[in-house]
Amino acid sequence: MRIACSAAALALVVCLAKAGKPLDVAVKNFRGAPQLHLDGRPQVPLSFMGWFDGGATRVKVGAEWQRVIVQFTSPEDADGAAGFQIRMNRGGAGSVWIDDLRYYEGTPEKPRGPNMQPQGDFEDTGDKLPDRWALFFRQDLGEEGHWAYDETIAASGKRSLRVDVIKNAPGGFMHVYLSGCTVKKGHDYTVELSLRAEPERLIDVVALHQGPPWTIYSISGTSVYCQQVVLAAAAGVHHYQFGSSVPWPKEGEEVSYAGLDKAFQGTVKLDPEAVVALRFGVAPPKWWLEEHPGECTTFEDGSTEGFSVSSELWLKELLPKLEAYVRYIEEHWGDRCIIYFPCAQHTGEWFYPGSWTQHFPGFSPAATRGFRGWLERKYGTASELSQAWGREVTSFEQVETPTFDQRLKGSAGEFFHPARERYQVDFFEYLNDAMAEAMQQIAATIKRASGGRKAVMFFYGYLHELAAAPVGLAQSGHLRWSRFLEDPNVDIFCSPISYFDRQSGGSGHFMVPADTVAAHGKLWFNEDDTRTHVTPKEAGYGRCATLRETLGVHRRNFAQIFPRRMGCWYMDLGNAGWMQDKALWENIGEMRKFWEDHLEDPVRFSPEVAVVADEVSPLYTLPRSPMNRALLYDLRASITRLGAPVGWWLLEDLFAGKVKPAKLYIFPNAFALTGEQRARIREVLR
């Protein structure tokens, strides 16, 4: 649906006034479970996540003409390269009519320039499209469409432009576009046009740099993000999350927080009660990677992707920038920002690039240096290392990271032998330590810069989900939760809902041993990125075909988190309006109200089945062994259908007495146990 927004009411004027009193944010026990508290008040931790920058205005267009107005502030000077797209790739066959398009500087109330598209009324264009107009579709994917002038239907004048969509295809991109407009950085512009469609369909309208680098201009007030914020606020949800990044300018360039300020200001303008969990990237920019190729993640074939967490140079340069970033936010938005959420590596989720391909990480000079230093700290001397590895190592500088072949072969069936292949096991242990250590330094910097007032959240602990990764769990970087769970600088862990068995009728699994989080006094958040009924049919990953299915899946997922008092954000992953339906937010509003009504109730969740997984044993499992996938990933579907409530923990929690007594204990991967651990398991179970 389309939300009618007043352009004047939603004008995004960046305000650099000092923030009010900074919020004090803490995760502490409340009625038997860790809960998020703001200034001492427990919260219902349901929120909306979208992307403030860029995006489209999405409109539902039917048989009645609809006037659509899009406003933006240009981020660049573009002489003849600015343009506009009318995207019709959502839905099946049908027709779309376009008429009376105008593109000018200023606002509808105060236009400051001429119409840059005077032929947008299509009255005097003969039998050709106007100059710099075109229809685009992916013929190679089977898309089919054509255009014509319609002399019988018009919003103004005598005719309009009709596009007949014969066929949309998965991955297709049918749209009418125009180019040739001129914009100046910092100036305001408006595009307005009339649209109708038969049958009714969703249409995205986008202002952008029409050509490389294809910069999408940030729409003011009517963007997909803004419309969803309005819906969330109406449902009583006032917690939000949007993306940013730590500024990393070249030497001599000024640091700019303009985009960050605009996102905060725009969100607060739409919802005066808004508080924000700030998701931000900590990766260096492209120019830095080009200047420091030895600090990049390098694969076995010599290819690279992003920075290496082993890079001391990356971390050394990042931390001061991060501290300045947090201090700026606390000074200007400390009364709105409640959670700092640093992201990096594959999809920002702190596992190594290449994990979902056949590429193995850890071949960079930075990784080699890091591995050598880690070995020296662990073993102390080359002679101790030689004894552990069963071969002579004259110095730590002699050590290289294992080759591709060495990482694939073990001498104990599906396992690396704990003595004969200690070299490989040590390297896998190092990869996970390197990831965790970098994240912990980032967390400590944020806590210090925020004066300890704000919560810190990380994606981490995907023990069950990454068991399906082709390169194996050992090379994921996610096997050091034991380091994090007692870290006072980390308050919240999170992940998306598992991409396995998430469809309507599925179980909606956690990616992690989720109950271990509360056992250590931390809070867990689900990222509910359900592919709702308004997503394209090719969205996959358990897409819900109807509104009814979507509502059911959201309720099922809520039923996983509420008994445990976990948090959740509902996500518009691609800034494409996945949550842009009033009915979705009415459903979430009902669940939020239910939570609020039961906020004071004690937590009574007491699972009868305990699944106890080990994060050490995967270090000994061959990367391409099918065991981890079968036992940690696939087995979840059967376990959750046992007909009894299930809890998910780490093996170390069992030894520490943190696992609640259960009727049935399942140990899916307890392969690498010591004699003492085996005895302890027998003692606990008896």
N, C-alpha and C positions, 0 to 999 in steps of 0.2 A: 504494500500500500504506500501511498505518498502522504507525507506529513506536510501540511501547509505551514510554512514558516515565514514570518515577517522579516524581510531583509533588514529593515531598520533595527528591529529588536535583536537580531542576531549578528549585527555588525561586529567584526572581531577587531577591536581596537586594543592593541597590546598595551597593557598597563604595567609599568615597572615600579609601582609603589611597593613599599616593604610589606611583607606578609604580616598577618596578625600573629597572635601568640602561637608558636609552633605546637602542633599536636604531639602528645606523648603517646607512643604506640608500643604495645607490649603483647607478647603471647604468654599467657599464664593460665593456670588451672581454674576452671569455673564449672562447678557442678559435676566434676569427675572427668573432664576432658580439657586439653589445652584449647584456649579460645583467644581470638583477636580482641584486644581492648584498645579503645581510643579514649584518652584522658580518663582511664579507669573504668569505662563503660564497655561491657561485652557487646559484640557486634553480631549481626546475622551476616555471615561472610559470603554473600552472593553478589556477583558483580558482572559488568559488561566489559568486554575487551574488543576494541576496534583500532583503526589507524586514522588519526586525525588528518594527516597530510594526504594530499592527492585524492584519488577516488573519483567517484561519479555521483551525479544526481540520478537516482533511479525513480522512474515513474511507472505507474500502472496505467496504461492507456487503453481506452475503449472506443466505442463508436461516437462519443461526443468529443468535439474538439477540446483540447486542453492546452492552456498557455503555460509554458515551462520557462522559468527564469533561472539562469545560472550566473553567479557572480564570483569573481576571483581576483586576487592580487597577484600580479605577474612576478615570478621569482627571477626573471631574466630580461635582458634586452634581446628581442628577436625581431629582426627586420624582415618581414615576409615569411617567417617560418611558423608563426602561431596559427593554430587552427582549432577545429572542433570536430567531434565524432558523434554520430547518432548510431548506437550499437543495437542491432536487432537479432543478436545470436542467442537470445533466450526464448525458448518456445518453438513450436512447430511451424507449419506452413501458415501463411496468412498475408495480409497486406498492411502496410504502414504508410500514412499520408503525412507529408511535411509541408509547412507553408509559413510564410511571413517570418523568416529568420533574420534577425538583426544582431550585429556584433559591433559594439561601440565602447569607448572609454567612458568611465563614470558609472553611475547607478541609474535605475529607471527614474528616480526622483530628481537626480542631478546629472544628466548626460553631459559629457564634456568634449565630445568629439563626434565626427560624422559616422554614419553607418558604414562599416568596412565591407559589408556584403550587400550592396544595393540590389543585387539580382536574387536575393533570398525570397522574393515573392513570386518568382518564376513566371511573371507576366510577359516579359519581353525577351525570352531566351530562345525563341524558335523551337527547333526540334532537337537541340543539344542541351546537355547540362551546362550550367553557368561555368565560366572560367574558374579553374582551381577547385571544382567539385568533382567527386567520383564515387562510384559504388564499388566496394571491395568485398570479396568473399573467397573462401578457400576452395577453389575448384578441385585442387589435388586431394582434398578430404571428402569430396562428394557434395559440397555445398552448392546450391543452385539458387539464383535469383536474377531479377531484371528490374529495370525502372521504366517509367513512362509518365507523361504528363496527363493528369486527369482533368478534363474540361467540365466535369459534372459535379465535382466536390471541391470546395475551397473554403478556407477559413477567412480569407479576404480576397478581393479581386475575383478573377474568373477561373483560375485553375491552381492546382497544387501538384507537388511531386509525389508520385506513388511508387513505392517499392514493393514488389511482389516477392515474398519469401517462398520459394518453391520447396526448399529443403535446408534445414540447419543440420550440421554434422558435429559429432563430438570433437572438441578441439577447434571447431570452426570460429570464424570471427567476422560475420557479415555486418557491415556498417557503411553508412554514407559519411564521407568526410569532406571537409573543406580546408583549404590552407591559404597562404598568401596574406595573412593579417600581420600587423605590426604591433608589438607590445613593448612597454618600457618597464624596467624593474621597479617594483614598488608602487606602480600605478594600478588603480582599480578598473576592472572591465566587466561588462555584462554581455551575455548572449541570451536572447529570448527568441522563442519559436513556438509554433503551434503544431500539435501532434494529434493524430487519431489512429486507431488500429481496429481491424476486424480479422479474426476474433481478438478479444482482449489479450494483451501481452505486456511483459515488462520490457522497458527500454531504458538503456543507460545513456546519458549524455555527458560528454567529457570534453573539457577544454585542455589543450595540450600543445607542446612543441611538435608539430606534425612532421616528423622525420627525426633521425638520430640527433640527440640522445633520447628522444621520445619522452621528454619531461612532462608529467601530468601536473597541471596547475591545481593548487589547493583551493577547493571550492569553499566559499564562505556561507555558512548558515544552512544550506540545503543539501550538503554532501550526505552520502550514505551514512557516515559516522554520526553526523549531527542528527539525522532523522532517528537513528537508533537510540541515541542518548535521550531524546525526547520521549521515546517509547519506554525506555528503562525507568526514567524518572517518574513517569505517570504510573508505573507499576510499583513504585516505592523502593526501587533499587537505585541507590545513590553512590555506590562504589564503582569506580571505572578503572580501566587500564588502557594505556595507549603507548605507542612506541617512540623511542628517541635514540640518541647515541651520544657518547662522550665526545665533545669536540676535539679534533686532532688536526689543527691547522699546520701548515708549513711554517718554517721559521720566518718571522717577520709579518705573518698574517695575523689579523685580530681574531680573537675567539668571539663567536656569535651564538647567542642563546635565543635568537629571534623566533625560530621555529618552535622551540620548547615553550617560550612564553605564550606564543599564539595558541598552542594546544591547550595549555592550562586555562588561559583566558577564555578561549572558546567553549571549553567544557563547563567551566563555572558559569559562563553567561547563559548556557542552556539549562543548567541545573545548579542553582545557588547552594544546594546542599552537597555538592559533589566533593568526594575525596578520591585520591588517585593512587593506584599502585603503578609506579613508573617502570616500564620495561625498557631497558636501554642496552645497546650494543657496546662492547668494549674492544672490538677488533680495530686494528689500525687501518687507515685508508689505503686505497690501491697504490698511491704513489709511494707509500712507505714500504709496502711489500716489494715493489719493483726496485727500490733502493737497497733492500736487505733480503735477497733471495735465500740466503742461508738460514733465515729465521722463519721460513714458511714450512707448513706441513708438507712433507715430501713423501711420495709413494714409491713402491718398488720399481716402477718404470721410469722414475725421474720426474714425473709430473707433480705439480704442486696445487694446493688449494688452501688459501687463507694462511693465517699465522700459526706457528707452533706454540703450544702452551709450554713447551720446554724453553722457549726463548726468554732468556734473562733480560735482553734488550727491550723486548715488547713490554714486559712487566715493569721494568725500571722507568720507561717513558710513560706508561699508562697511569701508574698510581698517583703521581702529582696532578695529572689532568683530571683523574677521577675525584680526587679530594676537592679540587677547585669546583668541579661540576656539582658535587653534593652540597658544598657550602653555598654556592649560588642558589640552588633550589631551596635550601633551608632558609636563606635570607628572604627570598622572594615568594616562595610557595610552600613554606614550612607549615602553614595552616591548612594545606590541602594534600600534600604528599604524605602518604602513610607507609608505603612499602617501597624499598629499592630492589629492583629485580634485574640484576646484570645477566646478560646473555652473550654467548659466543659459541664457536665451533659449529658442528652440523645443526642447521636450522635453529641456532641459538641455544641448543639444549645440552651443551657441555658433554657431548660424546664426539669421538674423533671423526673428522671428515673421512669418507670412504667406508664407513661402517656398513652402509646398506648397498655397497658395491663389492667387487672382488679386490678392491685396492687396500693394501695394508699400509698403515701410517708408520712414522718413526724412522725415516731414512734421511732426515735432514742433519746438517752439521750441528744444529741446536739440540736435536734429540740425542745425538752421539755424545756431545759434551755433557748433557744432563744425565745420561745413563752412567757415564764414567764417574761423575760426582756422586751420584746416588750409591753406586757400588762402593766407593771409598768411604762414604759415611756408614754404610751397612757393615762392611767387612774390616775396615781399618787398614789392612795391609794386603799386598798382592799375594803373599803366601797363604793367608786365610782364604782369599778368594780362590786360589788354585786348589786348595783342599776341598772347598765346597763344590767346585765345578769338576773335580777329578781330572784336571789337566793343568799344565803349567801356564801361568800368566805372569810375565815378568814385571809388568807395570799396568796401572789402570789406563794409561794413555794408549796401551796396545789394544784395548777392547773396542770392538765395533758392535753395532746393533745386529741382531740375528738377520740372516738373509731371508728372502721369501721362502725358499725351500726349507730352511731350518725351522721356520715357524709352522710348517705343515706336517712335519714328520716326528713321530714319537716312537718309543720302543716298548710301550706298555699298552698295546691295543689302541683304545680310543683316548689314551692319556699320554702325557709326558711323564717319564719316569722321574720321581722326585729327586733322585741322585744323579742319574746319567744325563738328564736334560734340565738340570738346575739353571743352566745358562738361559734357556728360553723362559722358564718360570720367573726368574729374576727380572728379565726384561719386561714381561707382562705386568709384573708387580710395579715396576718403575713407571710404565705408561699410566697406570691408574693413580699412583702417587703424584706424578707430575700434574695431572689434571686437578686433583684435589688440592694440592698445595697452592697452585695459582688461584683457585677459587677462594681458598681460605684467606689469602693475602688481600684479595679484593674485598671480601666481607669485612675484614678487620679495618680496612681503610674507610669503608662506608660508615661503620659504627663510630669510628673516631671523628670523622668529618660531620656526622649528624649529631654529635654529642650524646650518642647512645639512645636517642629519642625515637628512632625509627626501626622498623622491622626490615630484615634482609631475607630475600627469597631466592631459591635456585631450583632450576630443573635438575633432578638427579635421582639416582638409585634405580635405574630401569632394569633391574635384575631379571624380571620375567620377560619384558618386552624385547630387550636386546639379545635375548637367548636365540632369537630367530635371525640375527644379523649374519650375513654370509661370512664375515671375517671372524666371527666368534666373539663371545663375551669378554674374553681376556684382553682384547685390544680395544675395548669400548671406552675405557676411562671411567666407568660407572661402578667400579668394584671397591670403592673406598668409603662407603657410607659410615663405616665404623669410626672414621676420622671426624666426620661431620656431626654425627648425632650428639656428641658432647661439646661441640664448639659453641661457646656462648655468643659468637658473632652471627650465627645463622639461626633464624627463627622459624622459617617456613620452607618446606620442600613441595615440589609440584611436578606434574606431568600431564600430558593429554590422557584422556581415557584410552585404553588399549584400542588399537586399530583392528584387533582380532575379536570376532564374535560381538561386535558392537551394534549390529543391525537390530531392527525391530524383531523381538523374539530372542535376541542374544542376551548374554549375561552382563555386558558392560564392565569388563574387568579393569582392575588397577594394573598399571605397568610395573608396579613395585610391591614389595612387602609392606603395604601401606600402614598396617597397625603397629609396626615398629616405631613409626614416627611419634605417635602419641605416647608410647611407652617411654620415650626419652624427653617428653615435655615440649615437643615441637608440634607445629600445626601442618596439616596436609591440605593442599588445594588441588582439585581436579580442574583441568582445562577441558571444558565441554565444547569441543569443536564438532559436534554432531553436524553432519551434512543434512541440513533441514530441507523441507519440501520446496523451499524457494531457491535452492541451489540448482545448477545445471544437472541434467540427468547423468552426465558423464562424470560427476564429482566423485562417485565411488565411495569406498570406505564406509559401507553400511548406510548409504544415503537413504533417507526416509522419503518415500514416494508421495505421502499425503500429509496434510496437517495433523490428522488423527495419529499417524505413526510418529510424527515428531513430538507431539505432546506426550505420547506414551513413553518414548525413549527418554525424554527429559525427566519424566516422573520416575522411571526406573533408575536413572542415574542419581537422582535426588535420594531415592531410597537406599542407595549405597552410602551416601555421605551423612545424611541427617542422624542416623542412630549413633554414628561416631563423632558427630559435630565437626566434620571437616568443611573446608571451604570449596567454592566453585566459581569459576567465571565462564560465562557464555560468550563464545567467540565468533566474530566475523572474520574468518581467517584471511581471506584475500581482499578485504575492503570491498566486498561485493554484495553486502546486504543480506547475509545469511540469517540474521535475526530481525529482518525488516518486515515484521508481521505483528500487528497488535495482539492477535490471539496468542502468539508465543509468549509475549510479555505478560499478558493477563494470567497465563498458566504459571509463569515464574513468580508473578506477584502473589498468587494463591499459596505457592510453596513458601515464599518468604514470610507471608502472614502466618502460616502454620508454624514455622520455625519461631517467629517472634512470640506467638502465643505459648509456646512450650520452652521458651528460653530459660526459665527458672527450674525446669524439670531436671532431676539428676540423670546422668547418662547411665543407661542400664545395659548397653550392648555387651553381651557375653557369649561369644561364639562357641559352639560345641565342637567345631573342627579347627585344628591349628595346623596350618601349612608353614613349615619351618625350613626356609631355604638358606643355603650357604653361599656367601660371596667370595670365599677362598677357593673352593673346589673348582670353579671355572678356570682358574689360573692354570690348572693341570690338564684341562680338557683340550684336545686338538681343535683348532679353529673350525674345521669343516666337519666335525663330528655331529651327527644328527641328534645326539643325546640331549643336549641342553634345550634344543627346540622342543623335542618331544616331552621332556619332563618339566620344564619351567614355563614354556609358552603354550603349547597345545593342551597340556593336561588341565589347565585352568577351566576349560569348558566343561569337563567331566566333574571336576571337584565342585564347581559352583552349582551343579545340578544334582547334588546329593540329597537335597531336601532338608538341609540343616544350615544354620548360619556358620560362616567361615571367617576365620581371622588369618592374617598373613604377616609373618614375622621373619626376622633374621635368626640364624642359628645362635649367634652370640647372645641374643635376648633370652633364649631358653636357658643358657648357662648362667645368666645374670638374674634369673628369676623374674623376668619381665613379661613372660608369656603367661596369659591367663590359663588356668587348668582347663583341659578339654577332654572330651570323650574319645576323640580320635586325633592322633598326631600323624601328619604326613611329612616325610623327609624326602623331597623330590631329588635332591642332588648332593647328599652328604657323602661325597666320595673320598675327600682328603682329610680324614679325621685322625687325630692323635689318639693314643691309647687312653690318655686322661679324658679326652672329650667323649669317647665311647662309654667310658665308665660313668661319666656325668649324665649322659643321656639315659643310661639304664637306671641311674638313681632317680632322675626326675620322673621317668615313666612309672616307676614302681611306687 
